[in-house]
């Protein structure tokens, strides 16, 4: 393995306050009674189009687009900074890169926001590239995004690992024949991750590094994992 793709929300950072508050703001602007914060945690990870369609119980694309516009009005100025870096993330990224891995951000969040968040936390030097969706929704599907990264960076899917906390990360990885590490410290449950075929589970950022070490065919236990 020589490349690691990291989801952003729920994997590198905890965006709970920013995302849920911006969703509440958008719903209020459209005349809806927004759910309480803890009832919106499932919205952290999926594309906004999916979340707002479910929250407003509508398939009206124009209404969903209005909600996203209101969401971004607040997110672009305040919400993206209502965010916390998970403990050990900088140290783990440095350790992984010191061992020769390429690292990329692979998020359904629009690239313009993802880059600002990575810069805000001082992590820009720890990634070879940052990839996200476009503001018009292009590549918000994780499978499409990962395929785009593989092609753009000329990566070998057999030597690439996807690390993420939601089913979308695992599904996207499997669509592209990429090994998946599901993290349980984010917003997806162990059951959700296992149900969609995650190869390994990480209960902490440190576990990600441990798994990558074991995934090396040269490690003492690598042959057991790879079946060789």
N, C-alpha and C positions, 0 to 999 in steps of 0.2 A: 504494500500500500504506500502511495506517495502523496496523496491529496486528501484533504479533509474539507468538506463543505459544512458550514455552520448556519443553522437557522438563527434568526436574531431574537424575536420576541419569545420569551419563555425558555431560551437556551443560553444566550449570552447576557441578555438583560431582562429585568422584570418590569414590564410596561403597564402594570395593572392600573395605576392611578390615571395615567395619561389616556389610555385607550377607553377605559370605562367612563371617565368623565366627559370625554369628547363624544362618545355615543349618547350619553344622557343629554348633553347640550344639543346635539342634532335632533334628537327626538322631541325635546321640548320646543325647539324652534318650529317644528312641524305640527305642534299641537298634541303630541302623544305624551302620556304619563310614562316616564322612563322607569325601568326596573331598578331596584337597589343594586349597588355595586357588586355584591357577592352573587347576584343573579345574572351578571353579565360576564363572568369569567370564561364561559364557553366561547365568547366572542374573540378571545385572544388567540390568534392563530389563523382562523379561516379568513378568506377574502371578505372585505367589507360588504360587497354585494350580497354575499350569502347571509351574513349576519343581519343586515338591515331588512332583507326580504323576509327573514324569519321573524324578526322583532316586530315588523309592521304588518306581517301576514299579508304580503302583497307580491304580485309579479309585475307591477307597474314599474317599468324601467326608469321612467322619468321621475317618479317619486323616490326611487332608490338613489338615483343620481343626485337629487336635491339633498337627500340625507348625507350623502358622501361629501358634497360641497360644504355643507354646514360643519360636518365633522372636521374636514381639512382646514376650514377657517380657523378653528381653535387649535387643532393639532400643530399646524405649521408655525404658530407663534408661541404656544404655551405647552401643549400636550406632549410633544416629543421629548421635552426635558423633564417631564414628570415620570421619571424612569430611574431605575437603579441597576447597577452592574452586579451580577451574581458574584459572591465571594469566590476567589481563586481563579477567576477567568483570565486575568492578565498573566498570572503565573503559568497557568496551563498552556495558554497560547504560546508563550515564550519557550516553554519546554518542548512543545510539539515542533515548533519551527527549528529549534536548536538540533533536533534529531533529523532534520532534512525534509520535513513535510511542507508542501504548499498548502496554504490555507485561504479559503474564500468565504465570504458571507453570501448566503443564498436565502433570501427572504421574499415573501409575497408582498411585503410592504414596498411602496414606491421607492425607487432608487434614491430620489432626491432627499427623502426623509432618512432612509437608512444610512446614507453617507454622513449626514449631519449628526446622527446619533453616534456613529462610530468615532467621528472626529471629537464630539463632545466628551467622550470617555477616554480619549487619548489612545485609541487602539489602531489608528489608521496604519501605523508602521508594522502591525502584526498580521496584516492580510495582503495577499498578492492581488486581490481584487474584491470589489463589492458588487453584488448583483441583486437587483430587485425588479419589481414590476414597473410598468410605465403608468403615468397618471390616468391614461385611458383604459387601464385594465389589462393591457397586453402583458402576458407572462405572469399573471397573478396565480395561475394554476401551477402548483409546485412541480408537476411533471414536465410541463412546458419549459419552466424556468431552468430546471436541471439539465434538460436536453440542450438548451441554449448555451449554458455554461460549458458543458462537455465539448460542444462544437467550437465555441468561441476560443476556448483555451486549449483545444486539442488534447483533452484529457482522456485517459483510458478508464472506462467505467469499472473495469475489473480491478483497478488499483485506486479506486476512489471510495470514500466513506462519507455518508450523509449523517449529520448529527442534528436531531430535532426533537421537539417535545409533543408534537401533535400527529394525528393520523395522516394529515396531508403530507407531512415530511416523509413518513414511511411509504405511503402510497406513491409519492413522486419518485422516491428512490427505487422502488420495485419496478416502476414503469421503465426505468432506465438501467436496470440490472446493476444497481449500486447497493453495496452493503449498507445497512442502516443501524445506527445506534440511537435508541430512544431514550431520552432523559426524563426521569420521573420527578425531578425537582421543579419542573416548569408547570404547565397547565394541562397537560394530557395525563391521563391515569395509566398505570401499568397495564390495566385491562385493555384500554383503548389501543395502546401501542402494540401489545401482543396480538390483539385481534387482527391487526392489519399487517402482521408479519415482520415486526422488528427482529433483527438478528441478535442484538444484544441490548441490555438495559444498563443505564448509568444512573445511579442514585445521587451522584454529586459530580461536579466538574472533574474532580480527581479521578473518578472512575472512567471518564472518557480517555484520559491519558493511559490509564492501566490497560484498557481494552486495546488501544492502538499498539501498545507495547506487545501485548499477547498476539495481536494479529500479524505481527511480523513473522514470516516463515523461519527466520533465523533465531527466534526466541525459543527457549526450552519447551514452551507449551504451544508454540505456533502450529506445529504439525498436528496436534490434537484438534485444534479449532478448524484447520483447513482440511482435515481428513487425509493427511499425507504421511 
